[in-house]
C-alpha cells in the first residue's frame, strides 16, 4: 500500500473516531405529557405532539446504528401515548417500535434480552405513576449506569416525570423537585429543538418535576416561576453531556501523530 493511501486511511480513522466518541442525544422532561394528549384528524395534539417532536429531535442524533424505539414498560394510557407519538412521527416508516416489559428490564439493560441496549436506538420512559399504565421511576434506578452508558455509546433517550431517582444516582448535584403547576414556555433552545410545537401544546395539563443545577445541559422549557421543566443535550452521555467536538480521544491523538509522521516521510521521499 502506498504511503499516501495509508495516510488517507489514518486521517479517516482519526476523524471518524473523534466524531463518534460522544454521541447520544437526550431529552429529560418534568411533564406528564403522555397523560395530556390525544389524536385529532390523524395528528397528535398537545402532550402527545410534544412526545412526537421529542422523538423527531432525538432520532437524527442517534449514532449507534440502531433504528428501534424501545418503550420502557409503558401500558394503558402511557403505552397508547408512546405508540401514537412514534406512529405519527417522521420516524415511521424507517424505524420500528417495541415495548420492553418491566420483567424484562434486567435482560434489556445487561444486553442478554431479545431487545436490549445493544440493538435499540432510542429509549422512551413514561411519566411514571402520573399516568395510567406508567412505570414507577424507581425501577430504573438500579440501571442508572447502564442508561448512561447507552447514551454515551450513541443511543437516544426521552424521559418524562418519573421522579428521576435514576438521574440523581448519576448526577447527585442535579436537583429534581416536585411540581404541580400548569404552563410551560419554550426557551429559544426549545423552539429550535421542537419546531411547530407551541407553549399551549405543553400547557394542556400539569407538570410534576423541575430541574436545578443541571448545567451544561440546555434549558428547553420553563414555567411561570422560571423553573426549568425540560432539559436536554444534543450529544455526550448524561454524566458528560455535549463535550467539545474538537477534542479527540487520546487514542485518536496517537493515530494523528502517526499520520503526521507518515506525511512527513512521504514529503521527504518526494524531495
Secondary structure, DSSP 8 states (H G I E B T S, - for coil): --HHHHHHHHHHHHHHHHHHSS---EEEE-B-GGGSEEEETTEEEEHHHHHHHHHHHHHTT--SS--EEEEES--HHHHHHHHHHHHTSTTTTTSEEEEE-GGGHHHHHHT-SSS-TTT-SEEEE--GGGSTT---GGGGGGGHHHHHHHHHTT-EEEE-SS--HHHHHH-TTSEEEEEEE---EE-HHHHHHSTT--HHHHTSS-EEEEEES-TTSEEEEE-TTS-EEEEEESSB-SSSBT--TT---HHHHHHHHHHHHHHHHHHHHH-
